[in-house]
Amino acid sequence: MAQSDTVDRILDAAEELFADRGFSETSLRMITSKAKVNLAAVNYHFGSKNALIHAVFARFLTPFSATLENAFDDLEARCEGEPPTLNQTLWALTESAVRMPQRNEKGISIFMRLLGLAYTQSQGHLRKFLEQEYSQPFSRFMRLLKEATPQLSSVDRYWRIQFMLGATAFTMSSSDALRDILQNKLGVETTVQEIAARLVPFLAAGMQAEDAMLVPPAHKSSVA
């Protein structure tokens, strides 16, 4: 078995198991069993479970980051010194993701589940790895969002970004199930690209919505 084939088998198995079971609940023996390799092969190619987790993310994020940087370069060049609009920035991000070559039809949904787990499970080493390796495109995206929403306070922008990420992670990680429901309920077929096309204007509207947070009025006591 060629080394590249062995690495791909291990990464494919790890990616699927991590997405289904979580990082802590997935053992190296589970991965080797699914990949049909021995434990020595995992240790040889990756060295540790943490390094394997990093490699799973890097397999998607490294080419995605390069694609995203190119998309931002093109966008800012087209804008000729003017800040890109929020819609333009979100489209650049979304199109970069959905146009990435996928190893299988569930690639984007699996990765979005993994990305959600990176934030919800205790994986400090992973967050540190992501910050070290991919801070440049992420920081650039954050800068473009800030320039496109000058009316928002830092606190409002923070929360709206979290809500936007949550909606995106749920929708894209559940895209297979959502497509099946749409087909069964309405008889309509759709693609990941079409889902993204519907998602972007929703996210943009949420980011730009008028601040409707109201302080509840004080209750007035009355004397009978």
C-alpha positions as CSV (number, residue, x, y, z in Angstrom):
1,M,0.0,0.0,0.0
2,A,1.5,3.4,-1.0
3,Q,2.2,5.8,1.8
4,S,-0.2,8.5,0.3
5,D,-3.0,5.9,0.2
6,T,-2.3,4.9,3.8
7,V,-2.4,8.6,4.9
8,D,-5.6,9.2,3.0
9,R,-7.3,6.1,4.5
10,I,-6.3,7.2,8.0
11,L,-7.5,10.8,7.5
12,D,-10.8,9.7,5.9
13,A,-11.5,7.3,8.8
14,A,-10.5,9.9,11.4
15,E,-12.6,12.6,9.8
16,E,-15.8,10.5,9.7
17,L,-15.4,9.1,13.2
18,F,-14.5,12.5,14.7
19,A,-17.6,14.0,13.1
20,D,-19.9,11.2,14.2
21,R,-18.5,10.5,17.7
22,G,-16.5,13.5,18.7
23,F,-12.8,13.8,19.4
24,S,-12.6,12.4,22.9
25,E,-14.9,9.5,22.2
26,T,-12.9,8.4,19.2
27,S,-9.9,6.2,19.9
28,L,-7.0,5.5,17.7
29,R,-8.0,1.8,17.6
30,M,-11.4,2.8,16.2
31,I,-9.6,4.8,13.5
32,T,-7.1,2.0,12.6
33,S,-10.0,-0.5,12.4
34,K,-12.0,1.6,10.0
35,A,-9.0,2.6,8.0
36,K,-7.8,-1.1,7.9
37,V,-4.3,-0.1,9.0
38,N,-2.3,-0.9,12.1
39,L,-1.6,1.5,15.0
40,A,2.1,1.7,14.0
41,A,1.0,3.4,10.7
42,V,-0.8,6.1,12.6
43,N,2.1,6.7,14.9
44,Y,4.5,6.7,12.0
45,H,2.6,9.2,9.9
46,F,1.2,11.5,12.6
47,G,2.9,10.8,15.9
48,S,-0.1,11.5,18.1
49,K,-3.8,11.7,18.2
50,N,-3.6,15.5,18.5
51,A,-1.4,15.7,15.5
52,L,-3.9,13.6,13.6
53,I,-6.8,15.9,14.6
54,H,-4.7,18.8,13.3
55,A,-4.0,17.0,10.0
56,V,-7.7,16.4,9.5
57,F,-8.4,20.1,9.7
58,A,-5.4,21.1,7.7
59,R,-6.5,18.9,4.8
60,F,-9.5,21.1,4.3
61,L,-8.3,24.5,5.7
62,T,-5.0,24.8,4.0
63,P,-6.3,24.8,0.4
64,F,-9.4,26.7,1.5
65,S,-7.4,29.4,3.1
66,A,-5.4,29.9,-0.1
67,T,-8.6,30.0,-2.1
68,L,-10.1,32.5,0.3
69,E,-7.1,34.8,0.2
70,N,-7.3,34.8,-3.6
71,A,-11.0,35.5,-3.4
72,F,-10.4,38.5,-1.1
73,D,-7.6,39.8,-3.3
74,D,-9.9,39.7,-6.3
75,L,-12.8,41.3,-4.3
76,E,-10.7,44.2,-3.0
77,A,-9.2,44.8,-6.4
78,R,-12.7,45.0,-7.9
79,C,-13.8,47.5,-5.2
80,E,-10.9,49.8,-6.1
81,G,-10.1,51.0,-2.6
82,E,-13.7,51.1,-1.4
83,P,-14.7,48.6,1.4
84,P,-16.5,45.6,0.0
85,T,-20.1,45.3,1.0
86,L,-21.2,42.7,3.6
87,N,-22.9,40.6,0.9
88,Q,-19.7,40.6,-1.2
89,T,-17.6,39.6,1.7
90,L,-20.0,36.8,2.7
91,W,-20.2,35.6,-0.9
92,A,-16.4,35.4,-1.2
93,L,-16.3,33.2,1.9
94,T,-19.2,31.0,1.0
95,E,-18.2,30.5,-2.7
96,S,-14.6,29.6,-1.6
97,A,-16.0,26.9,0.7
98,V,-18.6,25.3,-1.7
99,R,-16.2,25.3,-4.7
100,M,-13.5,23.4,-2.8
101,P,-12.9,20.0,-4.4
102,Q,-14.7,17.4,-2.2
103,R,-13.4,13.9,-1.7
104,N,-17.0,12.8,-1.3
105,E,-20.5,14.3,-1.5
106,K,-20.6,14.8,2.3
107,G,-17.3,16.5,2.5
108,I,-18.6,20.0,3.4
109,S,-21.2,18.8,5.9
110,I,-18.6,16.6,7.7
111,F,-16.1,19.4,7.9
112,M,-18.7,21.8,9.3
113,R,-19.6,19.3,12.0
114,L,-15.9,19.1,12.9
115,L,-15.6,22.9,13.0
116,G,-18.6,23.0,15.4
117,L,-16.9,20.4,17.6
118,A,-13.7,22.4,17.7
119,Y,-15.7,25.1,19.6
120,T,-18.0,23.0,21.7
121,Q,-15.6,20.3,22.9
122,S,-12.6,20.9,25.1
123,Q,-9.8,20.9,22.5
124,G,-7.5,23.7,23.5
125,H,-4.7,22.3,21.4
126,L,-6.9,22.4,18.3
127,R,-8.0,26.0,18.9
128,K,-4.3,27.0,19.4
129,F,-3.4,25.2,16.2
130,L,-6.1,26.9,14.2
131,E,-5.1,30.3,15.6
132,Q,-1.5,29.8,14.7
133,E,-1.9,28.4,11.3
134,Y,-5.0,30.2,9.9
135,S,-5.0,33.6,11.7
136,Q,-4.2,35.6,8.6
137,P,-7.3,34.7,6.5
138,F,-9.5,34.8,9.6
139,S,-8.2,38.2,10.6
140,R,-8.7,39.5,7.1
141,F,-12.3,38.3,7.1
142,M,-12.9,39.9,10.5
143,R,-11.5,43.2,9.2
144,L,-13.8,43.1,6.1
145,L,-16.8,42.4,8.3
146,K,-15.9,45.3,10.6
147,E,-15.5,47.7,7.6
148,A,-18.8,46.5,6.2
149,T,-20.7,47.1,9.5
150,P,-19.4,50.4,10.9
151,Q,-22.8,51.0,12.5
152,L,-22.4,48.1,14.9
153,S,-20.7,48.4,18.3
154,S,-17.9,45.9,19.0
155,V,-20.3,43.9,21.4
156,D,-23.1,43.8,18.9
157,R,-20.7,42.7,16.1
158,Y,-19.3,40.0,18.3
159,W,-22.7,38.5,19.0
160,R,-23.9,38.8,15.5
161,I,-20.8,37.0,14.2
162,Q,-21.5,34.2,16.7
163,F,-25.1,33.9,15.5
164,M,-24.0,33.9,11.9
165,L,-21.4,31.2,12.5
166,G,-24.0,29.1,14.4
167,A,-26.6,29.4,11.6
168,T,-23.9,28.5,9.1
169,A,-22.6,25.5,11.0
170,F,-26.0,24.1,11.6
171,T,-27.2,24.6,8.0
172,M,-24.1,23.3,6.3
173,S,-23.4,20.4,8.7
174,S,-27.1,19.3,8.3
175,S,-27.3,20.0,4.6
176,D,-27.8,16.3,3.7
177,A,-30.7,15.9,6.1
178,L,-32.2,19.2,5.2
179,R,-32.1,18.3,1.5
180,D,-33.8,15.0,2.2
181,I,-36.6,16.8,4.2
182,L,-37.1,19.3,1.4
183,Q,-37.4,16.5,-1.1
184,N,-39.8,14.4,1.0
185,K,-42.0,17.3,2.1
186,L,-42.1,19.5,-1.0
187,G,-40.7,17.3,-3.8
188,V,-37.9,19.8,-4.5
189,E,-34.3,18.8,-5.0
190,T,-31.5,21.3,-4.2
191,T,-27.7,21.4,-4.1
192,V,-25.2,22.7,-1.5
193,Q,-24.6,25.7,-3.8
194,E,-28.3,26.6,-3.8
195,I,-28.4,26.3,0.0
196,A,-25.4,28.7,0.2
197,A,-27.2,31.1,-2.1
198,R,-30.2,31.2,0.2
199,L,-28.0,31.4,3.3
200,V,-25.9,34.4,2.4
201,P,-28.7,37.0,2.2
202,F,-30.2,35.7,5.4
203,L,-26.8,36.1,7.2
204,A,-26.3,39.5,5.7
205,A,-29.7,40.7,6.9
206,G,-29.1,39.4,10.4
207,M,-25.7,41.2,10.6
208,Q,-27.3,44.5,9.4
209,A,-30.6,44.3,11.3
210,E,-31.7,47.2,13.4
211,D,-30.8,46.7,17.1
212,A,-34.2,45.7,18.6
213,M,-32.9,44.8,22.1
214,L,-35.2,46.6,24.4
215,V,-35.0,47.1,28.2
216,P,-38.2,45.6,29.7
217,P,-40.4,48.4,31.2
218,A,-40.5,48.6,34.9
219,H,-43.6,47.0,36.4
220,K,-45.8,49.6,37.9
221,S,-47.5,48.6,41.2
222,S,-51.1,49.6,41.6
223,V,-53.1,50.1,44.7
224,A,-56.6,48.5,44.6
